[in-house]
């Protein structure tokens, strides 16, 4: 089964045009890097403590029913494997990440897509390196004129676009406030092989689609660099921005910083980049508690220059 095809439906519901005003200005110049990916956090940013990193890692990632962190699969899985709803594992895994931005001028949309590709490629995610066919776009980022109305209409017309297994979950989700930028993930637990041990399981959690809706009216205070890096974090990992500890050096704290009168990061921070790099370096079949512990260690080493 291919990922849910959102593009055609999104254009049908979307009332914006390709000539719409961009929601942000140009990005600031990059100041430092983590393993080749340029980030705009101050080069002399004080490394966070182990407790801050552990709290950040523990709060940031969703854990699936299995307790694991979900990632885009880097390799094809055995065709005989199945998910709980009997889909072939190779229908959900081994695909490249193909982002698509709708509702912005072409130059702005390309800027965001290029940045997501740059971040994903540098940090180990299985990115597409060129434009994808329309039926392969599995990360769809939409900038509607009315975000709340767009979400309601899409939920009524195509509820499976939000990645929920059960309609009741979608109904409960629609009762929650709509933030400036909201993401929904399609995730499946894939059985990879019959053998497992204390350190490796016989399954892994796989992302197969992401839908992101950006509220134009609530993002006009940020620039394109901040916006693109925030969207890159949401596209490459199943994350919970609202759970990130306040004050943690993360682009995902951008809206908290603005609301508190603090100057937000100008882009992805070194800790954010180290998180993504670690996420795609860990074993996808490790138990969740081992994944989180290894990610924390890798972040601490990356920030210490080791």
N, C-alpha and C positions, 0 to 999 in steps of 0.2 A: 504494500500500500504506500502510495506517495504521501508526503506531508500534505496537510490541509492547504489547498490553494486559496490564498486570501486576496491575491492582487486584484482579480477581476471584480470580486465582491466589494472590496474596499473602494475601488474607483466608482462603482455604482452608487455607493452610499455617500461617498465623500463629496462635499459641495465646494471644496476649494479648487482653484485652477493652478496650472503650472506657473502662472505669472504672479502668484500670491507673494506678498511681502515676506521676506525671511524673518524668523523670530529672533535672530541674534546677529552680532557683528563678528568681525574677524577674530581669530584666536591670537593669544599672546605668543611670543616667541618661546620655544622650548629652552629649558635651562639645564637639564640633566637627563640621564637615561638609566634604564634597568635592562640589561641584556639586549641592547640594541633598540629598544622602543623608547622614543623620546617622550619624556614626561615634563610637565611644567611646574611641578612642585619645587620649592627652593632647593638648590643643590646642598645646602647646609642644614636641611631639615633634621632636627634632632630625632634620632632613632627612637621609636616608641619602646616601652618596656615590654618584657615578656607577658605580663598580665594584660596589658593593652592589646597586644597582638592576639593572645589567646581569646580574649573577649570579642575582638573584631571577627576572628575566624569563626568562633562558635555562634555568633549572632547573625553573620552575613548570609550563610548558605542555608537554603532549604535542605531538609533531609527527607528522602523518600520514605515510603512505608518500610523499606529495608534498613533505614538509618543511614544510607549512603548519600554522598553528594552526587548530583547528576552532572554529566558533561556531554558535550558532543563527542560521539565515538570517533576515535582516531583511525580505527581499522575496521574492516568488515568482520562481522561475527559469523559463526557457523550457520549455514542455511537451515540446518535441522533444529536450531534453537527456536524457542517460542516465547512470547510474552504471555501474561496471564489471560489475555483475550485472544490467544492463539494466532497472533500475527507472526510472520517469519521475522527472525531477528535481523536478517540482512535487508529487510524493508525499512528498518529504522536506524541502521548503523552503517558506518563506513561512508557516509555522504559528506560532501563538503558544505560549509556554511555559506549560504547565498543571501546576503542582505538586500533589501529593497526599501527605498524611502518614497513615500507617496505624499503629495500635497505641498511640496516645496518647489521653487525654481530648480531647474536641472543642475545649475552650478552648486547650489547649496546641498541638494540631495547627493550629488557626486562627492562633495567634500566629506559628508558624513559616512557614506559607504566606503570611501577610500581610507578614512581613518579607522573604521572597524576592521577592514582588511589588514591594514598595517599593524594594528595592535594584535589581532589574532595570529597573524603569520609570525610575528616576532616572538610571541609568548607561547607558541606551541599548539594552538587550536587548529583544527583541520579546515582552513579557510579556502574558499574559491579564490583563484588568482585572476579571474577575468569575469565579465558579465555572464550571468547564468540565464538559461532559458526560463521563460515565464513560469513554467510548471515546476521549476526547481527552487524558487524563492522560498526559503524556509524561515527567514527572519524578516518580518514585514513591520516597518515603522511608519505610522500614519500621523499626519498633522491635519486634523479636521478643523473646520471653523468652530464647531461646537462639539467638544470632546465627549461630554456627558451624553448628548443625543446620539452621537455616533456609536458609543458603546451600547446604549440601549437598543438601537436599531440592529446592530450586529448580533447582539444576544438573542433578539427575537427571530432573526432571519437565519443565522448560522451559529448556534450555540457551541458547536464543536470547535470553532475557531479559537475558543478560549482554553482548550486543552483539558477541560474537566471530564472526568469519567461519568459523573452522575449529574442530572439536571439540578438536583437540590443544591449541589455545591455552587453552581453558577448563580442560582437564585440568591443564595446567601452572599455571594460575592458582590452582586449588584446593589446590595443594601449598604455596602461600605462606601465611605467618601471617596471621590475620585481625586487623586493627587495630581500634581503638575505633570508627572510622567508615570505611567503605570504599565507594567508588563505582565503577560500571562504566558505560561510555558506548557508545552505538550511534552510530557515525560513518561517513559515506560520502563518497567523493570524487565530486563532481558536475561533469560537463563542461557548461560554461555557453555557450560559443560557440567557433567554430573559430579565431578570431584570438587571437594572443598576442604578447607582446614581452618584452624583458628585464625590464620593470617590472611587467607584468601577465601572468598565465597564463590559459589557457582553462578553468580548473577552480578549484574551491574545496572546502574540507573542511567538511561540514555535520553538526552534531549533530542526531540525530532522537529519541533517548531517553536517559534517565539512570535508573539504579537505584542507590539509596543504602541501605545497611543500617547501622543504629546499634546497637552493643552496649551495652545498658543498664548492665551491670555495670562497664563501663570509662568511663562518662561521668557518673558521679554526683558528680564533683568540680567540674563546670562548671555555670554558670547558663544560663537560657534565652536570654539575649542572646548569650552566647558560642556556644552551640549553634546558634542560628538563623543567625548570621552565618557560621559555619563551613559550615553546610549551603548557605547562599546562594552562597558561593564555589564549592562543588562542583557546584551546580545550573547555574550560569550559564556555566561555562567548564570545559573538559577539563583538569584540573590534577593535579599529582603532589605532594600535601602532603609525602610522605616525602622529597622532593628539595629542599624549600625550605631555603636555608642556615640553619643553627642560629644563632639570635640575630638574624635578620632581623626587622624590625618587621612581623609578619604574624599574623593570627588563625590561619593554618595552622600556626604554630609552637606552638599552644596546648598540645598534649600533650608536645612536647619541653620546653617551659618548665616544665610541672608536674613532669615526670620529673627535671629538673635542679634543682628547688627554686626556680625563678624565678617571679615573679608573671606570669601570662599576660595578654595584652590582654583588656580587658573586652568587646571586640567587634571588628568589622572595623576595621582601621587605615586611615589615610589612604592608605598605599601600596597596600593591597588594593583600596580603592575606585577609586584612580587606575588600577590595572591593568585592572579590569573596564571602566571607562569608555574606556580607550585601546583595549582589545580590540575593542569594538563601534564604534570610530571609524575604525579602519584599513580599508584596502581588503581585502576578503575574497579577492581574486584575486591579491594580491601574493605573491611568493616568501617563504618562511618567514623567511629572514634579514632581509629588508626589514621584515617585520611586527614581528619582535622589536626591531629597531633603532628603529622608529617608536614602539613601545610604550614603550621605555625613555625616549625623548625626551619623550614626552607625560607620563609619570610625573614626570620631573624638573621639567618646567614646572608641572605641577599642584601639586607639593609646594612649589615656589617661589612659588606664587600668581600665575603668569603665564597 
